């Protein structure tokens, strides 16, 4: 008759396996020890898994189609880059940014790369701040726009944001070649960081701002693609401290801007007259660590915002979505690293195929490109100022 024991038998005596075992009712305790050990390991494993699930940042990365760098450091002559922009042409994408030794250095120019059949071309410099043989200024904040007939590339040149001016170059062959730069009229900057919006009345609405008399937002309008201009008064006083608006469009002719600020929140304003007048800038429940943002209104009616979900630093880059431009949900965690790293100044568009393309600064060394399928976004609530876990 075979006996069944709850615990494993003790080690065999020195006489070998044929020797006689002297079993106790609890198998000499070795089985108990082994069982306790196994139970402890299982319990610890479950606790560890639970802790990881509780503390992990929400990623939402199931919607990411592709994530890549536009270039590798060894492929370019400049060590530092910043402030990218992206646009769709007839057959490809164009991205531009400023690059040089470092921001504010006179050798900083505007560089561009073309994206065709899933591959980015080697970057080339298309604009610089050379004034004459003995003077060169840095370039800043390029912004691309496709009119349907030509590509507009706005950028800034000058010693600093408080003293720069607007420049414009154009391309009629999809970005292969570019015109000579044309300086914009006095007091006209062009779109300061984020893309313009073509209004139903035919005007191109350019979100702009100045930094020479405090941080102040204004809008610029052109009906002939940059040949003649109008400008609104500043939308805020210098105490509010807002720059670099991004435009969203809502039902009817209602428009909204979201702005970078110095008050630790993204600021919002609304217009019901095609951007001529705007409501007072007010904060929404999205943090802003004094860093650039961008936003786009999607084909399905939602709005998408790319920003740093932090009160300080730029070591996290995030995507949020909204139905109304006021209440936002967490969508995607693009980057999350230790303090001192930088992922910043995003640009975002939706292409004709419905996909969302985002470019941004990666540690001031590279420009990163991420493609998102908005139909696969699984958003969750934003509770408080922390990114959800």
C-alpha positions as CSV (number, residue, x, y, z in Angstrom):
1,X,0.0,0.0,0.0
2,X,1.4,3.4,-1.1
3,X,1.5,6.1,1.5
4,X,0.9,9.8,0.5
5,X,2.8,12.4,2.4
6,X,1.9,16.1,2.5
7,X,5.6,17.1,2.7
8,X,8.6,15.9,0.8
9,X,10.7,13.2,2.5
10,X,14.0,14.1,4.2
11,X,17.3,13.5,2.6
12,X,18.1,9.8,2.4
13,X,20.6,8.5,5.0
14,X,24.2,7.7,4.1
15,X,23.2,4.1,3.4
16,X,21.7,5.2,0.1
17,X,18.3,5.0,-1.3
18,X,17.8,1.4,-0.1
19,X,18.2,2.5,3.5
20,X,15.2,2.8,5.8
21,X,13.5,6.2,6.3
22,X,12.3,7.2,9.7
23,X,9.4,9.5,8.8
24,X,7.8,11.8,11.3
25,X,4.3,13.1,10.9
26,X,5.6,16.4,9.4
27,X,8.5,14.8,7.6
28,X,11.2,16.1,9.9
29,X,10.4,19.7,9.2
30,X,12.3,19.9,5.9
31,X,9.1,19.8,3.9
32,X,7.6,22.6,6.0
33,X,10.7,24.7,5.5
34,X,10.5,24.1,1.7
35,X,6.8,24.9,1.6
36,X,7.2,28.1,3.6
37,X,10.1,29.1,1.3
38,X,8.0,28.5,-1.8
39,X,5.0,30.4,-0.3
40,X,7.2,33.3,0.7
41,X,8.7,33.5,-2.8
42,X,5.2,33.4,-4.4
43,X,3.9,36.1,-2.1
44,X,7.0,38.3,-2.7
45,X,6.5,37.9,-6.5
46,X,2.9,39.0,-6.3
47,X,3.7,41.9,-4.2
48,X,6.5,43.0,-6.5
49,X,4.2,42.8,-9.6
50,X,1.5,44.7,-7.7
51,X,4.0,47.4,-6.8
52,X,5.2,47.7,-10.3
53,X,1.7,48.0,-11.6
54,X,0.8,50.7,-9.0
55,X,3.9,52.8,-9.5
56,X,4.5,52.5,-13.3
57,X,3.7,55.6,-15.4
58,X,0.8,55.3,-17.8
59,X,2.4,54.9,-21.2
60,X,-0.5,54.5,-23.7
61,X,2.0,53.4,-26.3
62,X,-0.3,50.9,-28.0
63,X,-1.1,53.8,-30.5
64,X,2.6,54.5,-31.4
65,X,3.2,53.3,-35.0
66,X,6.8,54.4,-35.3
67,X,9.5,56.2,-33.2
68,X,12.8,57.2,-34.7
69,X,15.5,59.9,-35.0
70,X,15.5,62.0,-38.1
71,X,19.3,61.9,-38.2
72,X,22.2,60.5,-36.2
73,X,24.8,62.9,-34.7
74,X,27.6,61.7,-37.0
75,X,25.5,62.6,-40.1
76,X,25.5,66.4,-39.4
77,X,28.0,69.1,-38.7
78,X,26.2,70.7,-35.8
79,X,26.3,69.4,-32.2
80,X,23.1,71.1,-31.0
81,X,19.5,71.4,-32.3
82,X,16.1,72.7,-31.2
83,X,12.7,73.9,-32.2
84,X,11.5,71.5,-34.9
85,X,8.6,72.0,-37.3
86,X,6.9,69.5,-39.7
87,X,4.5,69.8,-42.7
88,X,3.0,67.5,-45.3
89,X,3.7,68.1,-49.0
90,X,2.1,66.3,-52.0
91,X,4.2,63.2,-51.7
92,X,6.3,63.5,-48.5
93,X,6.9,65.2,-45.2
94,X,9.3,68.1,-44.5
95,X,10.9,68.8,-41.1
96,X,13.0,71.8,-40.1
97,X,14.8,73.0,-37.0
98,X,17.6,75.3,-36.0
99,X,21.1,73.8,-35.4
100,X,24.6,74.9,-34.6
101,X,27.1,75.0,-31.8
102,X,24.5,76.0,-29.3
103,X,21.3,78.2,-29.2
104,X,22.2,81.9,-29.6
105,X,25.6,81.1,-31.2
106,X,26.0,83.0,-34.5
107,X,26.6,79.8,-36.5
108,X,23.1,78.5,-35.8
109,X,21.2,78.1,-39.1
110,X,17.9,76.5,-40.3
111,X,18.2,72.8,-41.3
112,X,15.7,70.7,-43.2
113,X,15.1,67.0,-44.0
114,X,12.7,65.3,-46.3
115,X,10.7,62.1,-45.4
116,X,9.9,59.9,-48.3
117,X,8.9,56.2,-48.3
118,X,9.6,56.0,-44.6
119,X,13.2,57.4,-44.8
120,X,14.5,60.8,-43.8
121,X,17.1,62.4,-46.1
122,X,20.4,63.8,-44.9
123,X,19.8,67.3,-43.4
124,X,20.9,70.3,-45.3
125,X,21.1,74.0,-44.2
126,X,18.6,76.2,-46.1
127,X,18.9,79.5,-44.2
128,X,21.4,81.4,-42.0
129,X,21.7,84.7,-40.3
130,X,24.6,86.1,-42.4
131,X,24.3,89.9,-42.8
132,X,27.6,90.6,-44.5
133,X,31.1,89.3,-44.5
134,X,31.8,90.3,-40.9
135,X,28.4,89.8,-39.2
136,X,26.2,86.8,-38.7
137,X,23.3,86.4,-36.3
138,X,21.8,83.1,-35.0
139,X,18.5,81.8,-36.5
140,X,15.6,80.6,-34.4
141,X,12.2,78.8,-34.5
142,X,11.4,77.7,-38.0
143,X,7.8,77.1,-39.0
144,X,6.7,75.3,-42.1
145,X,3.4,75.8,-44.0
146,X,2.1,74.3,-47.2
147,X,-0.1,76.7,-49.2
148,X,-0.9,74.0,-51.8
149,X,1.2,75.8,-54.4
150,X,4.4,76.5,-52.4
151,X,6.0,75.7,-49.1
152,X,6.5,78.7,-46.8
153,X,9.4,78.5,-44.2
154,X,9.2,81.3,-41.6
155,X,12.1,81.7,-39.2
156,X,13.6,84.3,-36.9
157,X,17.0,85.9,-37.1
158,X,18.8,88.2,-34.6
159,X,20.9,88.2,-31.5
160,X,18.1,87.2,-29.1
161,X,14.3,86.6,-28.9
162,X,13.8,90.2,-27.6
163,X,15.7,91.6,-30.6
164,X,15.0,89.2,-33.5
165,X,13.0,89.8,-36.6
166,X,11.0,87.6,-39.0
167,X,12.3,86.1,-42.2
168,X,10.6,84.1,-45.0
169,X,11.8,81.7,-47.7
170,X,9.7,79.7,-50.1
171,X,9.9,76.6,-52.2
172,X,7.9,75.7,-55.3
173,X,9.4,72.2,-55.7
174,X,8.4,70.6,-52.5
175,X,11.4,71.8,-50.5
176,X,14.2,70.8,-52.8
177,X,15.3,74.4,-53.5
178,X,14.5,77.6,-51.7
179,X,14.2,81.3,-52.5
180,X,16.4,84.0,-51.1
181,X,15.2,85.2,-47.7
182,X,12.7,88.1,-47.4
183,X,12.6,90.1,-44.2
184,X,9.1,90.5,-42.9
185,X,7.8,94.0,-42.1
186,X,8.6,95.8,-38.9
187,X,6.6,94.4,-36.0
188,X,5.7,91.2,-37.9
189,X,7.4,88.1,-36.6
190,X,5.4,85.5,-38.5
191,X,4.3,82.3,-36.7
192,X,6.6,82.4,-33.7
193,X,6.8,78.6,-33.1
194,X,3.6,76.8,-34.1
195,X,1.9,76.3,-37.4
196,X,-0.6,78.8,-38.9
197,X,-4.2,78.0,-39.6
198,X,-6.0,78.8,-42.9
199,X,-9.3,80.4,-42.1
200,X,-12.5,79.9,-44.1
201,X,-12.3,83.6,-45.2
202,X,-8.9,82.9,-46.9
203,X,-6.7,84.5,-44.3
204,X,-3.8,82.7,-42.9
205,X,-3.8,83.1,-39.1
206,X,-0.3,83.1,-37.6
207,X,0.1,82.6,-33.8
208,X,2.8,84.9,-32.6
209,X,4.3,86.6,-29.6
210,X,7.0,89.0,-28.5
211,X,9.5,89.1,-25.7
212,X,10.9,92.6,-25.9
213,X,8.2,94.2,-23.5
214,X,7.5,91.2,-21.4
215,X,6.0,87.9,-22.7
216,X,3.0,88.9,-24.8
217,X,0.8,87.0,-27.3
218,X,-0.6,88.5,-30.5
219,X,-2.0,87.2,-33.8
220,X,-0.8,88.1,-37.3
221,X,-2.9,87.7,-40.5
222,X,-2.0,87.5,-44.1
223,X,-4.3,87.0,-47.1
224,X,-1.6,86.6,-49.7
225,X,0.9,84.1,-48.1
226,X,3.1,86.6,-46.4
227,X,3.2,89.5,-48.8
228,X,1.0,91.9,-46.8
229,X,0.1,91.6,-43.1
230,X,-2.2,92.7,-40.3
231,X,-1.6,92.3,-36.6
232,X,-3.8,92.3,-33.5
233,X,-2.9,94.1,-30.3
234,X,-1.3,92.1,-27.6
235,X,-3.7,89.7,-26.0
236,X,-2.2,89.9,-22.5
237,X,-0.3,92.3,-20.3
238,X,3.3,91.6,-19.4
239,X,2.4,90.4,-15.9
240,X,0.6,87.3,-17.4
241,X,3.7,86.1,-19.2
242,X,2.6,84.1,-22.2
243,X,4.1,83.2,-25.5
244,X,4.1,80.7,-28.4
245,X,0.4,80.1,-28.9
246,X,-1.0,77.0,-30.7
247,X,-4.3,77.2,-32.5
248,X,-7.3,74.8,-32.3
249,X,-10.5,75.1,-34.3
250,X,-14.0,74.2,-32.9
251,X,-17.5,74.0,-34.4
252,X,-18.6,77.0,-36.5
253,X,-15.9,79.6,-36.6
254,X,-14.8,79.4,-33.0
255,X,-11.1,79.3,-32.4
256,X,-9.0,78.5,-29.3
257,X,-5.3,79.1,-28.5
258,X,-3.2,77.3,-25.9
259,X,0.0,79.1,-24.7
260,X,3.2,78.5,-22.9
261,X,3.4,80.5,-19.8
262,X,5.4,81.6,-16.7
263,X,2.5,80.8,-14.3
264,X,3.0,77.0,-14.3
265,X,-0.2,76.3,-16.3
266,X,-1.1,76.2,-20.0
267,X,-3.1,79.3,-20.8
268,X,-6.2,79.4,-23.0
269,X,-8.1,82.0,-25.0
270,X,-11.1,82.0,-27.4
271,X,-12.1,83.9,-30.5
272,X,-15.5,84.0,-32.3
273,X,-14.5,86.5,-35.1
274,X,-11.7,84.6,-37.0
275,X,-9.0,85.6,-34.6
276,X,-9.5,89.3,-34.6
277,X,-10.3,89.6,-30.9
278,X,-9.8,87.1,-28.1
279,X,-11.0,86.5,-24.6
280,X,-8.8,86.9,-21.5
281,X,-6.0,84.3,-21.2
282,X,-7.0,81.9,-18.4
283,X,-5.3,78.7,-17.1
284,X,-6.5,75.2,-17.8
285,X,-5.7,72.1,-15.7
286,X,-2.6,71.3,-17.7
287,X,0.8,72.1,-16.1
288,X,3.5,74.0,-18.0
289,X,7.1,74.3,-16.8
290,X,7.8,77.3,-19.0
291,X,8.3,75.1,-22.1
292,X,6.9,75.1,-25.6
293,X,3.8,73.2,-26.5
294,X,1.9,72.4,-29.7
295,X,-1.6,71.2,-30.5
296,X,-3.8,70.1,-33.4
297,X,-7.5,69.6,-34.0
298,X,-8.1,66.1,-35.4
299,X,-10.4,65.0,-38.2
300,X,-12.6,63.1,-35.7
301,X,-13.3,66.3,-33.7
302,X,-11.0,65.7,-30.9
303,X,-8.0,67.9,-30.0
304,X,-4.5,66.7,-29.3
305,X,-1.9,68.5,-27.2
306,X,1.8,67.7,-26.9
307,X,3.5,69.2,-23.8
308,X,5.7,68.6,-20.8
309,X,3.4,67.4,-17.9
310,X,5.7,69.0,-15.3
311,X,5.9,72.1,-13.1
312,X,9.6,72.3,-13.6
313,X,12.1,70.6,-15.9
314,X,11.6,69.1,-19.4
315,X,12.5,65.5,-18.7
316,X,8.9,64.2,-19.5
317,X,7.0,64.7,-22.8
318,X,3.3,63.9,-22.9
319,X,0.2,63.7,-25.2
320,X,-3.3,64.6,-24.0
321,X,-6.6,64.6,-25.8
322,X,-9.8,66.5,-25.4
323,X,-13.3,66.7,-26.8
324,X,-13.8,70.4,-25.9
325,X,-10.3,72.0,-25.5
326,X,-10.9,72.5,-21.8
327,X,-11.1,69.0,-20.2
328,X,-8.1,66.9,-21.1
329,X,-7.3,63.2,-20.7
330,X,-3.9,61.5,-20.6
331,X,-3.1,59.8,-23.9
332,X,0.6,58.9,-24.4
333,X,3.8,59.1,-22.5
334,X,6.4,59.9,-25.2
335,X,9.5,60.4,-22.9
336,X,10.2,60.0,-19.2
337,X,13.8,60.2,-17.9
338,X,15.8,61.6,-15.0
339,X,16.0,65.3,-14.2
340,X,18.4,67.2,-16.4
341,X,17.4,65.4,-19.6
342,X,15.4,67.4,-22.1
343,X,12.5,66.5,-24.4
344,X,10.9,69.7,-25.6
345,X,9.5,72.0,-28.2
346,X,7.1,69.6,-30.0
347,X,5.5,70.1,-33.3
348,X,2.4,68.1,-34.3
349,X,0.3,67.6,-37.5
350,X,-2.3,65.2,-38.8
351,X,-1.6,63.9,-42.3
352,X,-4.2,63.1,-45.0
353,X,-4.1,59.4,-44.0
354,X,-5.3,60.3,-40.5
355,X,-2.0,59.5,-38.7
356,X,-0.5,62.0,-36.3
357,X,3.2,63.0,-36.7
358,X,5.1,64.6,-33.8
359,X,8.7,65.9,-33.9
360,X,10.6,67.3,-30.9
361,X,14.0,68.1,-29.4
362,X,15.7,65.1,-27.9
363,X,18.4,66.3,-25.4
364,X,19.3,69.2,-27.7
365,X,21.3,66.6,-29.7
366,X,18.8,65.1,-32.1
367,X,15.3,65.6,-33.5
368,X,12.9,62.7,-32.8
369,X,9.9,61.7,-35.0
370,X,7.0,59.7,-33.6
371,X,3.9,58.6,-35.6
372,X,0.7,57.9,-33.7
373,X,-2.6,56.3,-34.8
374,X,-5.2,58.4,-33.0
375,X,-7.8,55.7,-33.5
376,X,-5.8,53.5,-31.1
377,X,-5.4,56.1,-28.3
378,X,-6.7,54.7,-25.0
379,X,-7.0,57.8,-22.8
380,X,-7.4,57.9,-19.0
381,X,-8.3,60.5,-16.5
382,X,-5.8,63.2,-15.4
383,X,-6.2,63.4,-11.7
384,X,-4.3,66.3,-10.1
385,X,-1.0,67.6,-11.5
386,X,0.8,64.2,-11.6
387,X,0.9,62.1,-14.8
388,X,-1.3,59.1,-14.0
389,X,0.2,55.8,-12.8
